[in-house]
Amino acid sequence: MSHIEAVFFDCDGTLVDSEVICSRAYVAMFREFDITLDLTEVFRRFKGVKLYEIIDIISKEHGVALAKAALEPVYRAEVARLFDSELESIVGANTLLESIKMPMCVVSNGPVSKMQHSLGKLGMLHHFPDLLFSGYDIQRWKPDPALMFHAAKAMNVNVENCILVDDSSAGAQSGIAAGMEVFYFCADPHNKPIDHPKVTTFTDLAQLPALWKARGWDITR
């Protein structure tokens, strides 16, 4: 691929350092319903997994029928509280976004309101005016590639000429299935390795401009 039309970014764990915060909110949510979970195990198992799927898994494992409508508000409130007090950018995220000179968007399994909250708090929202795409928009979530096709259509770009930067295995798989070049952000040692010709693994956002330049792509200033 010689011509890149757009760069797609995941949000949690890619641009904003929120994965541990989200895991803490999962633990707090289930604690409200008398289920005690280990934070490290929650982080390891559920990185990049959508909330409803996590609720289904834990419900089955504990032999209980938990109502998503009851749990979700507890989770959203705890995430919002932790975001306001503790959220930080991933190292290098702001610098990278400032350097990119082509269209960008965010593709996330989380709701748009969550992206607006985190990216707005950390001064990155202006890079993505009206270009926040959520699995909730179409009721399909990564690793399903539908979100990538949805975002590409909205941006009027060819999805196979776009790059995805994502820190989760589910996200990387969605990019692969959509025919995209995937840059798999593996700063976290818990990440599952992915061996695929469409996937480039890296550990620091600051590495991306050189990796892209080496492929002949004129993406950054």
C-alpha positions in Angstrom: 0.0 0.0 0.0 1.6 3.2 -1.2 -1.1 5.7 -0.3 -2.7 6.2 3.2 -6.0 7.9 3.3 -6.6 8.1 7.1 -5.3 6.9 10.5 -7.8 5.2 12.9 -7.0 5.2 16.6 -8.4 3.2 19.4 -9.0 5.3 22.5 -8.6 3.4 25.8 -5.1 2.2 26.3 -3.9 3.7 22.9 -4.5 7.5 23.4 -5.6 7.6 27.0 -4.2 5.6 29.9 -7.5 4.2 31.0 -7.3 0.5 30.9 -6.4 0.0 34.6 -9.0 2.6 35.5 -11.7 0.7 33.6 -10.6 -2.5 35.3 -10.9 -0.9 38.7 -14.4 0.3 37.7 -15.4 -3.3 36.7 -14.2 -4.5 40.1 -16.2 -1.8 41.9 -19.3 -2.5 39.8 -19.3 -6.2 40.5 -18.6 -5.5 44.2 -21.8 -3.6 44.4 -23.5 -6.8 43.5 -21.6 -9.0 46.0 -19.1 -10.4 43.5 -15.4 -10.0 44.4 -12.9 -10.0 41.5 -9.1 -9.7 41.4 -8.0 -6.5 39.7 -5.0 -8.0 38.0 -7.0 -10.9 36.7 -9.7 -8.5 35.4 -7.1 -6.4 33.6 -5.5 -9.4 32.1 -8.7 -11.1 30.9 -10.9 -8.2 29.8 -8.7 -5.6 28.1 -10.5 -4.5 25.0 -13.6 -6.6 25.8 -17.0 -4.8 25.7 -18.8 -4.2 29.0 -21.9 -6.3 28.1 -19.7 -9.3 27.2 -17.8 -9.0 30.6 -21.1 -8.9 32.5 -22.3 -12.1 30.6 -19.0 -13.9 31.3 -19.0 -13.1 35.0 -22.7 -13.8 35.4 -22.2 -17.3 33.9 -19.1 -18.0 36.0 -20.8 -17.0 39.2 -24.1 -18.6 38.4 -26.1 -15.4 38.7 -28.4 -13.4 36.5 -27.1 -9.9 36.5 -29.1 -7.2 34.7 -27.0 -5.1 32.4 -29.4 -2.2 32.9 -28.6 -2.2 36.6 -24.8 -2.7 36.3 -24.0 -0.3 33.5 -24.9 3.0 35.4 -22.7 1.9 38.3 -19.8 1.3 35.9 -20.2 4.5 34.0 -20.4 6.6 37.2 -17.3 5.0 38.6 -15.4 5.4 35.3 -16.4 9.1 35.2 -15.3 9.6 38.8 -11.9 8.0 38.2 -11.4 9.8 34.8 -11.9 13.1 36.5 -9.4 12.4 39.3 -6.8 10.1 37.7 -6.9 9.9 33.9 -3.7 10.7 32.0 -2.6 10.6 28.3 -0.6 7.7 27.0 3.0 9.0 26.7 3.6 10.6 23.3 -0.1 10.6 22.3 -0.5 14.4 22.1 2.8 14.8 20.2 1.9 12.1 17.7 -1.6 13.6 17.0 -0.1 17.1 16.5 2.3 15.7 13.9 -0.2 13.8 11.8 -1.2 15.7 8.7 -4.0 13.6 7.3 -7.5 12.7 8.4 -7.8 10.8 11.7 -10.7 9.2 13.7 -11.2 7.2 16.9 -12.8 3.8 16.7 -13.8 2.4 20.1 -15.9 -0.2 21.8 -16.8 2.4 24.4 -19.7 4.9 24.0 -19.1 8.3 22.3 -19.7 10.1 25.6 -16.8 8.2 27.3 -14.5 9.2 24.4 -15.6 12.8 24.6 -15.0 12.8 28.4 -11.5 11.3 28.2 -10.2 13.0 25.1 -11.7 16.3 26.1 -10.2 16.2 29.6 -6.7 15.5 28.1 -6.8 18.1 25.3 -7.1 15.7 22.3 -10.7 16.0 21.3 -10.1 18.8 18.8 -8.2 16.4 16.6 -11.4 14.4 16.0 -14.3 16.8 15.3 -17.3 14.6 14.8 -15.0 11.7 14.1 -15.6 9.5 17.2 -17.0 6.1 16.1 -18.4 3.7 18.7 -19.5 0.1 18.6 -22.7 1.3 20.3 -23.5 3.4 17.2 -24.1 0.2 15.2 -24.4 -2.3 18.0 -21.4 -4.3 16.8 -18.1 -4.3 18.5 -14.5 -5.3 17.9 -13.2 -7.9 16.9 -16.1 -7.5 14.4 -14.7 -5.4 11.6 -18.1 -3.6 11.1 -16.9 -0.6 13.1 -14.0 -0.1 10.7 -16.3 -0.2 7.7 -18.7 2.2 9.4 -15.9 4.7 10.2 -14.4 4.5 6.7 -17.8 5.1 5.1 -18.5 8.1 7.3 -15.0 9.5 6.4 -15.4 8.7 2.7 -12.2 6.7 2.6 -11.3 3.2 1.5 -10.8 1.1 4.6 -8.0 -0.9 3.0 -6.0 2.3 2.5 -6.3 3.2 6.2 -4.1 2.4 9.2 -5.4 1.2 12.6 -3.4 1.9 15.8 -4.8 -0.3 18.6 -3.6 -1.8 21.9 -6.0 -4.7 22.2 -6.1 -8.1 20.5 -9.8 -7.6 19.7 -9.0 -4.3 18.0 -6.1 -5.7 16.0 -8.3 -8.6 14.8 -11.0 -6.2 13.7 -8.4 -4.3 11.6 -7.1 -7.5 10.1 -10.6 -8.6 9.1 -11.2 -5.2 7.5 -8.1 -5.5 5.4 -6.3 -2.6 7.2 -2.6 -2.2 8.1 -2.6 -2.7 11.9 -0.1 -1.2 14.3 -0.5 -3.2 17.4 0.6 -1.2 20.5 2.1 -3.7 23.0 3.5 -1.6 25.8 1.6 -4.0 28.1 3.3 -7.4 28.6 -0.2 -9.0 29.0 -0.9 -8.4 25.3 -1.4 -11.5 23.3 1.2 -11.7 20.5 -0.2 -11.6 16.9 1.7 -13.0 14.0 0.1 -11.7 10.8 1.5 -10.0 7.7 -0.9 -7.0 8.2 0.3 -6.5 11.8 3.3 -4.4 13.0 3.9 -4.6 16.7 5.4 -1.7 18.5 5.9 -0.6 22.2 6.0 3.3 22.1 3.9 5.8 20.2 7.0 7.7 19.4 8.1 4.8 17.2 5.2 5.3 14.7 6.5 8.2 12.6 9.7 6.3 11.7 7.8 3.0 11.2 5.5 4.8 8.8 8.3 6.6 7.0 10.1 3.3 6.5 7.0 2.0 4.6 7.1 5.1 2.3 4.1 6.7 3.9 4.0 10.5 4.2 1.8 10.7 7.3 3.6 13.0 9.8 5.1 16.5 9.5 
